[in-house]
Amino acid sequence: MNHYFILKANNIERIHTVKYSGTFEDLKNIVKTAGYKIKETKSLSLNSSGGYQIKTFNGGIINWYENTGTINFQGKENIKQKLREDLAKHIEEKSQTFSPKTAFNTSNKKIFIVHGHDHVALKQLTSILNDLNLEPYILQNTGGNGLTIIEALEQGICNDFIKFGIVLLTPDDIGYAKSKGKKTAQPRARQNVIFEMGMLMNALSRKNVAILIKQELELPSDIHGIIYIPFKKHVKETLKDLSYRLCEAGFNLDAKKVSHASR
């Protein structure tokens, strides 16, 4: 799917309105290309228009409302005005040179993994990613540096080394509604994994997160509209769909490596 960038400006005195239609990853790259260092990013999901906020180290704030495409700016007047002008210029330049699936640099191969207690399935997944010349990023394996998962995500996204995530939902727990009794008990993923899945999708967007589900699981009712990839015994059963999702996200996969990983 092609992305488009739209710029509306009053060229007589100064730019009043900047419109942008693209991906959040593209917008962060534009901010950096304009010469600004990103200090922090966060979702504006509580706002009715949705979108994201970017804070720069010089005190500027960029609010992008995804549903309307509108960007507004906060900060001291001189910082805000300069940020507005610089960003508008680079959005216009980007609109003239952009081509699909080159929105971000996927030379960085890190894939953020959220998982439960099924270490066999986790080992299968990491083995497949290694075969595809990708690098699994598992928080506890990195030492964590004392970071929580949300802190690790924010740091990774701001530093541009996390572009895609995989959630491994496995039947680690048994649960049931108290009102319905134990007879209705079903296997379910651990609750922290469900919570972290939501944070991952919020941080990277749904299209940059693949959800792998082992066997039959009870799922939260509000995630049934989300596409997931099922498997029964081995994670390699998901390889065809997972490879497609990775390619759609901009990763270049070697067909021979995909074939080798499926064996």
C-alpha positions in Angstrom: 0.0 0.0 0.0 1.4 3.4 -1.0 1.8 6.1 1.6 1.2 9.8 0.8 2.5 12.9 2.4 0.3 16.1 2.2 1.5 19.6 3.0 -0.7 22.6 3.4 1.0 25.9 4.1 0.5 29.6 4.0 3.5 30.8 2.0 2.9 34.5 2.5 4.2 34.9 6.0 4.7 31.6 7.8 3.4 28.0 7.9 0.2 27.7 9.9 -0.9 24.1 9.2 1.1 21.0 8.5 -0.6 17.8 7.3 1.0 14.5 7.2 -0.3 11.1 6.1 2.1 8.2 6.4 3.5 6.0 9.1 4.8 7.0 12.5 8.2 5.4 11.7 8.4 7.7 8.6 7.6 10.7 10.7 10.4 10.0 13.2 12.8 9.6 10.4 11.7 12.9 8.9 12.2 14.6 12.3 15.8 13.2 12.5 16.5 14.2 8.9 15.5 17.7 9.8 18.3 17.8 12.3 16.4 17.1 15.6 17.3 14.5 18.2 14.3 12.6 19.6 14.1 12.6 23.4 10.9 10.7 23.9 7.9 9.3 22.0 4.5 8.3 23.3 1.0 7.4 22.0 -1.9 9.8 22.1 -4.4 7.0 22.1 -6.5 8.5 24.8 -7.2 11.4 22.4 -10.2 10.9 20.2 -8.1 11.5 17.1 -5.4 9.0 18.1 -1.8 9.6 17.1 1.6 10.1 18.6 3.8 12.7 20.3 7.5 13.3 19.7 9.6 15.4 22.1 12.9 16.7 20.9 16.0 17.5 23.0 15.7 21.3 22.2 12.3 21.5 24.0 10.0 21.1 20.9 6.9 18.9 21.0 5.3 17.5 17.9 1.7 16.1 18.2 0.6 14.1 15.1 -3.1 13.1 15.0 -3.2 10.0 12.8 -7.0 10.1 12.0 -6.9 13.7 10.7 -3.3 13.9 9.6 -2.9 17.2 11.4 0.4 18.1 13.1 0.6 20.7 15.8 3.6 22.0 17.7 4.3 23.0 21.3 7.2 24.7 23.1 8.7 28.1 23.2 7.6 30.3 20.3 10.9 30.5 18.6 11.6 26.7 19.0 8.0 25.9 17.9 8.1 28.1 14.8 11.5 26.8 13.7 10.4 23.2 14.2 7.2 23.8 12.2 9.1 25.3 9.3 11.8 22.6 9.2 9.4 19.8 9.5 7.1 21.2 6.8 10.1 21.5 4.4 11.3 18.0 5.0 7.7 16.5 4.7 7.4 18.2 1.3 10.8 16.9 0.2 9.9 13.4 1.4 6.6 13.5 -0.6 8.6 13.9 -3.7 11.1 11.0 -3.1 9.2 8.5 -1.1 8.8 4.9 -2.4 6.9 2.1 -0.8 8.6 -0.2 1.8 11.6 2.0 2.1 10.2 4.0 5.0 12.8 2.7 7.5 16.2 1.1 7.5 15.8 -2.6 8.2 19.5 -3.2 8.2 19.0 -3.4 11.9 17.6 -6.9 12.4 16.4 -6.8 16.0 12.9 -8.3 16.6 11.3 -7.6 20.1 9.8 -10.8 21.5 7.2 -11.1 24.2 6.7 -14.6 25.5 5.4 -16.7 28.4 6.7 -19.9 30.1 6.8 -22.2 27.0 10.6 -22.1 26.6 10.5 -24.9 24.0 8.3 -22.7 21.7 10.5 -19.7 22.5 13.7 -21.6 21.5 11.9 -22.7 18.2 11.1 -19.1 17.5 14.5 -17.7 18.2 16.0 -20.5 16.0 13.8 -19.6 13.1 14.7 -15.9 13.4 18.4 -16.7 13.5 17.9 -18.8 10.4 16.3 -15.8 8.7 19.4 -13.7 9.7 17.3 -11.7 12.2 18.2 -11.0 15.8 15.7 -11.9 18.6 15.6 -9.2 21.3 14.5 -10.8 24.6 14.6 -8.4 27.5 15.8 -10.9 30.1 18.6 -12.1 27.8 20.0 -8.6 27.4 20.4 -8.2 31.2 17.6 -5.6 30.9 19.8 -2.8 32.3 17.2 -2.6 35.0 14.5 -1.5 32.5 10.9 -2.5 32.5 9.4 -3.7 29.2 7.8 -0.3 28.5 11.1 1.5 29.2 13.0 -1.0 27.0 10.4 -0.4 24.2 10.6 3.4 24.5 14.4 3.3 24.5 14.5 0.9 21.5 12.0 2.9 19.4 13.6 6.2 20.1 17.0 4.8 19.2 15.6 3.1 16.1 16.8 -0.4 16.8 13.3 -1.9 17.3 11.0 -2.0 14.3 9.0 -5.2 14.7 7.7 -7.4 17.5 6.5 -10.9 17.9 4.1 -12.0 20.6 4.2 -15.7 21.5 0.9 -16.7 23.2 1.1 -20.2 24.7 -1.2 -22.1 27.1 0.7 -21.5 30.3 -2.3 -20.8 32.6 -5.8 -22.1 33.2 -8.6 -19.6 33.8 -12.4 -19.2 34.1 -15.0 -16.7 35.0 -15.9 -16.9 38.6 -19.6 -16.7 37.8 -19.4 -19.7 35.5 -17.3 -22.0 37.7 -14.4 -24.3 37.2 -16.1 -26.5 34.6 -15.6 -23.7 32.0 -11.9 -23.4 32.7 -9.8 -23.0 29.5 -6.1 -22.7 28.7 -4.9 -19.1 28.5 -1.7 -17.1 28.0 -0.2 -15.5 31.1 -1.8 -12.2 31.9 1.5 -10.3 31.8 2.0 -11.5 28.2 -1.5 -10.1 27.2 -0.6 -6.8 28.9 2.8 -6.6 27.2 1.2 -7.5 23.9 -1.0 -4.4 24.2 2.0 -2.2 25.0 3.9 -3.6 22.0 1.1 -3.0 19.6 0.6 0.5 21.0 4.3 1.2 20.6 4.9 -0.3 17.1 1.4 -0.3 15.6 -0.6 -3.5 14.8 1.0 -3.9 11.4 4.5 -4.2 12.9 3.5 -6.9 15.4 2.9 -10.6 14.7 0.9 -12.6 17.2 1.6 -16.4 17.3 -0.9 -18.5 19.1 -0.2 -22.1 20.2 -3.1 -24.5 20.1 -6.5 -23.4 21.4 -6.4 -20.5 23.8 -9.0 -18.3 25.6 -8.4 -14.8 24.2 -9.5 -11.5 25.6 -12.7 -10.4 23.8 -11.3 -7.1 22.7 -8.5 -8.6 20.6 -10.6 -10.8 18.4 -10.4 -8.2 15.6 -6.6 -8.7 15.5 -5.0 -11.1 13.0 -3.1 -13.8 14.6 -1.0 -16.8 13.3 -1.9 -20.2 14.9 0.3 -23.2 15.3 -0.2 -26.6 17.0 3.2 -28.1 17.8 6.1 -26.2 16.2 6.5 -22.5 15.5 7.8 -23.3 12.0 4.1 -23.9 11.1 3.8 -20.1 11.2 6.8 -19.5 8.9 4.8 -18.7 5.7 2.6 -16.2 7.3 5.3 -14.8 9.6 7.6 -14.3 6.6 4.9 -12.4 4.7 4.3 -10.1 7.7 8.0 -9.4 8.0 8.3 -8.6 4.2 5.2 -6.3 4.5 7.0 -4.5 7.3 10.0 -3.9 5.0 12.4 -6.7 5.9 14.2 -8.3 3.0 14.2 -12.0 3.5 16.4 -14.4 1.6 14.2 -17.1 0.0 16.9 -19.8 0.6 17.0 -18.9 4.3 13.2 -19.1 4.5 13.3 -22.5 2.9 16.0 -23.7 5.3 14.1 -22.4 8.3 11.1 -24.4 7.3 12.9 -27.7 7.5 
